[in-house]
Every structure is written in structure tokens, then in C-alpha cells.
Amino acid sequence: MNVRENWRVILLTIMLVSSGVVLFVPGVVGGGDGGNNQLSNLQYGIQLDGGTRLRAPVVGMTAEDVSFAGQDQGQARQAMAENLSIPTRDVYFQVDDQSGVGTVEVFNDSVSESEFATVLNQVGFRTSDGGEFGDGDIRDGVTADTRQQIVDTLDRKLAESGLTAGSARVATTPQGENYIVVEAPNQGAEDLERLVGQRGSVELVARYPGANGTMEETTLVTREGIDNVGSPEVGGPNSASDYVVPVVLNQEGAERFSRVMNENDFTTEGAGSRACGGAQKNDRGYCLLTVVDGEVASSHSLDPDFADIIRDGSFQDDPRFVMGAQNRSEAQTIAIGLRAGSLRAPLDTEGRQVYTLEPALADRFKTNSLITGIIAVLAVSGVVYLRYGEPRVAVPMVLTALAEVVLLLAFVAAVRLPLDLSHIAGFIAVIGTGVDDLIIIADEVMAEGDVSSARVFQSRFRKAFWVIGAAAATTIIAMSPLAVLSLGDLRGFAIVTILGVLIGVLVTRPAYGDILRALSVEE
């Protein structure tokens, strides 16, 4: 074989071998769909594997064009939260450092637009042109940055909970309304709602006696101070909790943990204190509180042996400890929250829409999709053979079309895109458009009888390739709006079709041309 003349065929062969590795070698692309499909690394969406899709808006309001000049952001945030009677975490600022102008978001459905505007004025915020805020300056909804943070966090939550084929994304309606869409194959509606319905904020808080008989609280551990979180374990015989979550702090987290413990007498008179029994914040004594979404999940005293390790400084060399939980479900929530982080804003569970498909029905869809694909291949093969009647033209054409599908499947597996019925429809469309282009090539090359030389073949092939290139560009332009807009299943169909057209134009069509030249050019 002349490598210089047939490099496109060699490239296609290499890509097909690589695709086989991606599709069928376990672990190459992150474990496939989590063990639900043992034959390949393909992942299936809820339409082919069963599961739940949840769509919900984000709770929040936004004030834009806010001037932060002269404001201490920490104090302003605290003042807004107190005046609105909401937690501090429900107030969020985004500021452009250069202009000093940004947005203020409030993530609490108990606050009205007029209350939001009033408190902004009370705290001292003004619009960028110096005016006060009114109801018309507040819009419903949150910023794009907040929506993206929620999507990223939900993706981590799904991965940490074992739903590797689950995904989250932002969907926008033609009316401009934004929603968070979460899909979880093989997951019931109740479990998914529990996973996304919680913001997932997990903190370890130190509570201790302060001045004048008051109780003070200091946050000890958040996700930012953690280096590693282990899997939940059953508490040992000396553990005060039924389940524990092993945690390893990073250097900054370990230094903060040790400093707070030592400065507030936890390692001396607070060690082994039994005054914090129960999970109530108003109990007296030195306590370590596990706080989940603002609620105390459990409280424990500091073990005397652990206090000695913190006091002598050896804890910072190996900053390991465990956080307690009352049951396995709570321990799992703590572990996921520490690994994935918390949602910046909650989802509106009352405005949600839930779609669930039973696995048995999904299996029928999967079987029918496979049958449809086989019928499409057989039908195309038959038509091609009847059209040309020559195996040297028809067989390479069908094999090239199938190679295109294999490459596309490998790409889908590599990016871990869960396959749904819309993607299957895209694959069938790719087979049809691919064979159309190959027929154009064959007709143009064979139109005037046998090809007498490579130069003649190249001239005819180039003419045909301009035609299919223009057709491909038209298809991509037509499908691009569907791929960009959030139009449900049409988006998946458009994405697969565009990818198939690009693979065809860049790889398979040129390779077919080389094969056809080798079979048709007279020596």
C-alpha cells in the first residue's frame, strides 16, 4: 500500500481501532455508565435506561447595576440578612473589581421585591447613577453565574452519589424563563428530589461559653478547608455516633481547627465536656456541632485524647478526624456535601416538574431502537446494491457508513453523553445523509464510465466533494439553532447530526474516495 496516497484510509483504520478501545475496554472513559451496561462503555439516558428527569426554577431575586462604592461587603451582607430576617448565606454579592458595580442576589422566597429594594436603600446601596432602588429595579430570577454554579455543584453531587450517568444543565424557554434540569438514569423521583432539594451546606461548628455568660459559635470546618473525605463508616465501639465520616484537612484547615480549639479552651477545660448532650444550640457547654443546611444534625464533645493531640501540635502533621452522624443516610449526606459543596441558591421544589420512566419500558425502547438501526442499515445496503449492482462500489460504501457510526459512538462514549431516543434518531439521520453523500461521490466518479487515470478520478472526486461540502455546511447551519437552544429532545438530535456530518466530511468521505480510487482506477 502506498502510504502517501492512502493516508486517509490508514487514518480511518487507526481511528476505528481507537474507537473500539474507547467503546469496549472497561475503565477507559471513567467506567462507562456505572455498571448498568456491561457490554460497552456507552451510557444511557432515562429514555433507554429508565430514571427521572426533574426541572425546577431557582429561588431568588436580583438587583443589577448596584454601586458598591464605600461599602464593606461583609458588613453590608450581614446587615441585609438581619434586616430581611434571613440567613446570611441567602444574600450574595458579585462585584466587578474595576468598575465597582455588580449585582446583589437574595435567595429566599419569603422576601418581596419591595422589601428587597427597601433594604438595599437602608444599607446604603445605590444604583450606578446614584439613585435609590425601587420595585422596578428588582427582577425575578438569579444571574447566569449562579445558575452555572448550581449546575456544577449538582454534577458533583450526582457523581459523588454514584450516578455517573446523571447530569444537570440550564434550560431556557422561548419566553426567557430559566430552569435547572437534572436527569438521573435508574433513579427514583423521591431519591432525586431528596438529592437536589437540599442545598448541601455542611459545616463543623464550635460552640463554647463566651463573655458575660453568652454562648459563641465559630465555624471550624467547611469544604474549602478539606483535603479528602472518606466513605461513611460504622462508628467504632468507643464512638459516640452510630456512623462516622472520615475527614482529612488541608494545611489551612488544620491550622484554623487547631487555633480555634486552643484559643477557646476546648483542649483544656472543654475536653470531654458532657454538657452538650443532644443537638440543641441552647445547651450549655463546649460542643462540636455538625450543621447541615443551617440545622444542627448532631453535637459531640471533644474527646480528651484528641484534645491532647491538638494541644501538642501533632494534629497539624496528620489532620485526620471523623464527623459523627446518627444514621447511614445522614452520613452519606454529610460526605456528599463536603465533597461536592453546597448550592448557592435553592431550587423551587413547588414549581418543579418531574418526569419518570420505568426501567422495563426503557428496555423496550432500547430493543426497538436496536431493531430500527438494524433495519435502517439493511435497507440502505439493499438500495445501494440495487443501485450499482457492483460489490466493489456498494460494499465499501456501506462499510464506510457504518464506520462513521462507530466513530460517532466512540465520541459519545468518550464525552460520557447519555444516549436517549433523540440521539438514536440522530444516528439514523447520519446513516442516511452519509450514504447520500457517498452516492454523490460514486455517481460523479462513475458517471462517464471507467476511470482511466488517477488524475481523472481526482478531478471528478473534487467536484463531488464540493457538492457534499456545501450540503454539509447547509445541514450544520440549519441544525445549529436547535443545538444551541434549549428545545428538549431536539437539541440531542441536532448535536448528533452535526457531529456525524463533521466526522463524515473530515474523515470518512475522503477515506471512501481513496478506497474507490484504488478499486476503480485502471492500471
N, C-alpha and C positions, 0 to 999 in steps of 0.2 A: 504493500500500500504506500502510495506517495503521501507522506505526512503533510507536506506543504499544500497539496491540492485538497486533501480530505481532513483538514484540521477541525472543521465544523462537526464532522461525524465523530471524530475522536473526542471532541469536547462533549458532545451529546452522550457518548458512551460513559465518559467519566462522571458526568452529572447523574446519569441513571444509576450507576453503581453507588454513588454517594447518597442518592435518594433512597435506595434500598437499605442502606445502613441507617439513615435517619428514620425510616418507616418501621424497620423490623428489629433493630438491635436495641434491647432494653437499656434504659438509662441514658441514652444518647441525648435526648431532649428533655431531661428532667423527669423521667419516669412515666411518660405517657399520661393517661387520664387517671392515674392513681390506682391502677389495678383493675378497673372495670372492663377494660378491653385487653385481653392477654395476647391477641394476635398481632397487634401493631402499636405504635406509639401515637396513633391518632386519638384525639379527644372528641367526645360527642357532646353536643349541647342538649338542652332539655327536650327538644323535639325528637331526638334519636336515642336518648338515654333516660328520659323521664326526669322530673325535678320541678323546680319552682322558679318563676320569674316575678320579682317584686319591683314595682315602680312607685316612687314616692317623692313629693317635693321636699325641699329643705326648709326648715323653720327659720325665719329670720327676716329682718328689715335692714335697709342700707341707706345711710346718708352719704352722698357723694359731694365732692368739691369742698371738703372740710379743711379749713386752715388750722394747722397745729402750732402756729407761731406762739411762743411764750408758754407752751403747755408742758408740764411734767406728765408724760404719758402714763406712768404708773399711778400717780395720784389721781389723774383725770379718770382713768379706768375704774379705780376704786370708788371715786365719788359718783360716777354714773351708776355703778352697780348698786350702791347704797340708796341713791335717790329713786331708782327704779324698783328697789326691793327684789333684786335678782342676784344669782351668784356672779362673782367676778368673771368666771370663765365664759359667761354669756355675753360679754362685751369684748369686741375685738377691733383693733386698730390696724390699718395698713397705710403707711406714710411713704411718700416719695422724699428721699433724703435731700435731694437738690432743691425741689420747689417748696417743701414743707406742707404740701397739700395731699390729702389722701381721703380715705373712707372710714366711716365708723359703722360697724355692724352690731346688731343686737339679736341674739339667738334665743328668744323667749316669746312664746305666743301669748303670754299674759300682758304684754306691753302693747299699747296702741300707738299709732303714728303720731298723734298729738302729744302723748306723754314722752315719746322719744325726742321729738323736736323741742319740747319744753325743757327737758333735762340737758340737752345739748347747749341751750342758751344759758341755763343756770350754771353749768360747769365753766362756761366761758368760751365755748367754741363759736366760731363764726364762719360764714362762707368765705371763699377766697376773695370776694369783692367787699368783705367787711360787713355784710348784712346778717341779720338773725335768721334762724331756721323757722320755717312754718311747715304745716302738714304737707304742702305740695313739694317740699324738698326731700321727703322721705318716700322711698319706693319699697314695695314688697319684693322680697327675694334677697339673695346673697350675691356676692361677687363671684366671678369666674374662678378666681384663685381659691376661694373657699370650697367651691364645688369640686375642683380638681383635688384639693387636699382630702376631701371626703372620699372620692373615688380611690385615690392611692391608699388610704387607710383601710377601706373596705377590701381592696385587693389583698392587702397583707393579712387582714383578718380571715378572709376565705382561705388563703394559703396556710395560715397557721392552724386553722381548724381542720385541715386535711382535705378541703375542697379545692384541689389543684385545678380542676376544670371550671371552677366558678369564676365569675368576672363581674366587674362593676364599670359603669360608664355613664356619661351625661347624655341625656336625650332632650332635644328641643322640639317643641310642637311648632306647626306653621304659625300659630298665634304668638310665638315668642316665649311660651312658658317652659321653664327648665325643670327637669326631673332627674333623679338618680335611679338608674335601672340596675338591678342586681340579679344575676342568674346563677343558679346553683343546681347542676345536674345531680340526680339521686338524693335530693334533699327535700324534706317535707316543708310545707308552708310554715308550720309552727316553729320549727328549728331555725329557719332562715329569718323569720320575723324576730326571734329572740336574739339572733346574732347581730342584725343591723339595727334593731330597736334600741340598743344600748350604745351610748357614746363610747364606753370602754375606758373611761379615765380611771386609772389605778394609781394610788399613792400610798406610801407608808408615812404616817404622821406621828410625831412625838407629842404627847400631851403631858404636861408637868405643872406643878404649882408655881405660880408667878408671884409678883409683889402684891402685897395687901390682900393676900388670900385668894387672888384670882387664879384662874387656870389659863395657861397659854398653850398654843399649838404651833408647831413648826414642821413643815414638810421635810421629811428625811430623804425619801427616795421617789423619783419619777423615772419615766422611761429614758430621759436624757442621761441619767447617771448610771445606767445599767450596761454592762458589757455582754452578759449572757443570761438567759432564762431557761431553766431546765423543765422537763416534763413533770406534771403533778405526781406526787408520790404519797403513799400511805404514811401517816405520821408514825414515828417510832414509839417504843414503849415509854420513853421519857418525854414525849412531845405532848404539848398542851392542846394540839389540834389533831383532828382526825386525818386531815390531808395537809400536805405542805408543798410549796413551790420553791425549788432551789433557785437562788439568785446570786449572780456574781457582779459586783460593782466595778465600774471603771475607776481610774485614779481620782478623777474629780469627785465622783460619787462617794468613794471611800473616805476621802478627806472630809467631805461635808458630814457624812454619817458620824465619823469619829469626833469631829469638832462639836456637833450638837449634843452628842451623848455625854462628852466630858464637861462641856461648859454648863450644862443644865443638871449636873449631879446624877445622871442616870447610872453612871458606872460606880457610884458610891452609895448614897442613901436610897437611890431609886432602884438598885438591883434587887430583883426578887420580890418587888413590891406586890402585895396581893390585893391592893385596894382598887384595882381596875377590873374586877370581875364583871362579866357582861360586856355589852357592846354599846353602852350609853356614854355620850360625850360628857355628861354632867357627873359621872362617877369621879371620886377623888383619887388622887394618886398618880404615880408615874406609869404611863401606858404607851404602848406602841399600837396604833390603830391602823388597820388595813381599810382604806376608804375606796369604795368602788362607786363611781358616778355620784360622788358627793355624799354617799351614805356609808356609815360605819358597818363593815361586814364582819369584823372580828377585832378583839382587843386582847393584848397579851402583855405581861410584864417582861422585863429584861432578865434573862437567865444570868445568875451570878457568875458562872464560868465564862459566859460570853462577855460579861462586863469586864472581867479580868483581861481578856484578850484585847478588848478595845482600849482599856486603860494603859496597858503596857506597850501599845503601838503595833503589836504584831498583826492586828486585823488589817491594817493598810497593806501589808505584804501579801495577804491572801484574803481579800474581802468577800468572803462567802458567808451566806446566811440563808435562812428559809423564812418564807412568809406563810402564815397559817391560814387555813380555810376549814369551814365546817363540813363540807361535803365535796365530792369529786367535781360536780358541776360548777360550784363556786371556785374551786381551784383552777379549773380549766378557763373560766372567765378571767381570773387574775393573770394566768400565764399568757393568754391571748392578748389581753390589754397591755401588758408590759412589753410584749414583743411587737405588736402592731401599732400601738399608740391609740389615742382617742380621736374621735370625730370632732372637728372644730365646731360643728353645729349639728343638732339632732335632725332626724328625718321626721316628717309629719306622718305618723302612723295612721291618723284618722283619714288622711287624704290618699292613702296608698291604694294601689290596685295589685291584686295577686293573681297569677296565672299558674296553675299546677297541672302537670301531665303525669299520669301513672306510667311506671316503667313498662308494664305489659303492652300498653298502647304504643309507647315509643318503640318497643321491639318490632311491632308490626310495621311502623313507619320505616324502620331501618331495613327490614326484609324487603318491603315493597320498593324502597329506594335502590337496593342492590339489584332487584329484578329489573327495574326500569333502566338502570345503567347498562345491564347486560343486553337487554332488548335494543337499546339505542346503538350499542356497538355492533350487534349483529345486523341491524337494519342498515346502518351506514356501510358496513362491509359488503353486504349484498348489493346495494345500489352501486357502489364503486366498482365491484367486479362486473356487474351487468353493463355499466357504462363503458368500461375499457376492454374487458374480456382478456386482458393480459396480466398474468400474475406479477410480472416484473414492474408494472406500474401500480397495480392495485394493492399488492401485499405491503410494499414499503409505505404506501400512503396510510393504510390502516395502522401499521405498527408505529408510524410517526405520530399519528393522532393519539394513540394510547400512551406513547412516551410523554407526550405533552401533559396528559392527565396524571401520570406518575410523578413528574416534576412538580406539578401543582400540589398534589397531595403531600409530597415531601416538604414543600414550603409551608403548607398549612400546619403540618406536624411540628416543624421547626419553630414556628412562632406561637405554637400552642393555641391555635384558634379552634374553639369548639365547633364542630360541624353541626349544622342544622339543615332543615329541608331547603332553605333558601340557597345554601351553599351547594347542595346537591343539584338544584336547578341550574346554578351557575356552571357546574361541571358538565352537565348535559349540553348547555349552550356552547361551552368551549369546544366540546367534541364536534358539534355541528358547524360552528364558524371555522374551526381548524380544518376540517375536511373541505369546506367550501374553498378556502384559500389554497389547499393542496390541489384541488381540481383545477383551479385557475392556472396554477403553475404547470400542471400536466397538460392541460389543453393548449396553453400557449406554446409549450415546448414541442408538443407532438402535432400541432395543427397542420404543419406543412410536410408531414411525413417524417421519415427517419432523419436524425440529426447527423450531418456529415462531419462536423468538427466541433472541438471544444469551444472555438470562438463563436460559432453559430449558436451553440447551446447557451453560452454566457449572454449573448445578445438577447435571445428570447427570454431567458430567465430574468434578466434585469428588467425587461419590460413588464413581465408578470409581477415582479416584486414591487414595482412602483404602484401597481393596482392594489395589491393586498396591503401595502403600507398605508395607502390613502384610506382604505376601508378600515384598517386598524385604528388609525387616528380618529376617524369618524366615530367608531364604537367607543373609544376612550372618552372622547368629548361628550358623547351622549350619555354615558354612564357616570361621568364624574359627579354631577349634581346628586345622583342617587347615593353615591359612595360617601359624599360629604354630609348630606343632610340626614337627620335622624328620622328615617321613614320606616322604621321597623325592619321586617324581613327583606325589603327591597335593598337595603344597604348591603347585606351579606351577599345577595345575588350580584350586585354591581361590583363589589370588591373582587369576587372570584372571577367574574367575567373579564375585568380589566387585567388582573394578574395573568389569566390564561392568554389573553391577546398579546401581552408583553412577552411572555415566555415563547409564544409561537413566533412572533416577528424576530425576536433576538436570537433564538436558539433552534427551534425545531424546523421552521420553514427553510432557513439556509441549509440545515443538515439534509433535509429531504432533497433539496436541489443538488447537493453533492452526490447523494445516492442515485438519483435519477440520471445524472450525467454519467456516472460510472456504468449504468445499465443500458443507456440508450445511445451514447456517442459511438459511432462506428470507428473502428481502428483503421 
